[in-house]
Amino acid sequence: MNVDIIFKIAAIGILVAVLNQVLIRAGREDQAMMTTLAGIIVVLLLIVQMINDFFITVKTLFQL
């Protein structure tokens, strides 16, 4: 497993958390929620790509 993906997910999490707090303090709760949802979607896309690579590797390993 690549350690880079863990750092990417952590960086996205920190960035989203900071943006969320700034937007909440500014009274823009709706935009803070959208920022949080966007961060979750980005992380889920990274994870889906990893799962896809895993299935491709398993498929080639067993020659399916």
C-alpha positions in Angstrom: 0.0 0.0 0.0 1.2 3.4 -0.8 1.6 5.9 2.1 1.0 8.8 -0.2 -2.7 8.2 -0.3 -2.9 8.4 3.5 -1.2 11.8 3.4 -3.5 13.0 0.6 -6.6 12.0 2.6 -5.2 13.6 5.7 -4.4 16.9 3.9 -7.9 17.0 2.4 -9.3 16.4 5.8 -7.3 19.2 7.4 -8.1 21.6 4.6 -11.8 20.9 4.8 -11.9 21.2 8.6 -10.2 24.6 8.5 -12.5 25.8 5.7 -15.5 24.5 7.6 -14.6 26.4 10.8 -13.8 29.6 8.9 -17.1 29.5 7.1 -19.1 28.7 10.2 -17.5 31.6 12.1 -18.4 33.9 9.1 -22.0 32.8 9.5 -22.1 30.8 6.2 -23.2 27.4 7.5 -24.7 26.3 4.1 -21.4 26.9 2.3 -19.5 25.1 5.2 -21.8 22.1 4.6 -21.1 22.1 0.9 -17.4 22.3 1.5 -17.6 19.3 3.8 -19.6 17.3 1.3 -17.1 18.2 -1.5 -14.3 17.0 0.7 -16.1 13.7 1.4 -16.7 13.2 -2.3 -13.1 13.8 -3.2 -11.9 11.3 -0.7 -14.5 8.7 -1.8 -13.3 9.1 -5.4 -9.7 8.4 -4.3 -10.9 5.3 -2.5 -13.0 4.1 -5.4 -9.9 4.4 -7.7 -7.9 2.4 -5.2 -10.6 -0.3 -5.1 -10.7 -0.4 -8.9 -7.0 -0.9 -9.1 -7.2 -3.7 -6.6 -9.9 -5.5 -8.6 -7.8 -5.1 -11.8 -4.8 -6.6 -10.0 -6.9 -9.5 -8.7 -8.3 -10.1 -12.1 -4.9 -10.2 -13.8 -3.5 -12.3 -11.0 -6.1 -15.0 -11.4 -6.3 -14.5 -15.2 -10.1 -13.9 -15.1 
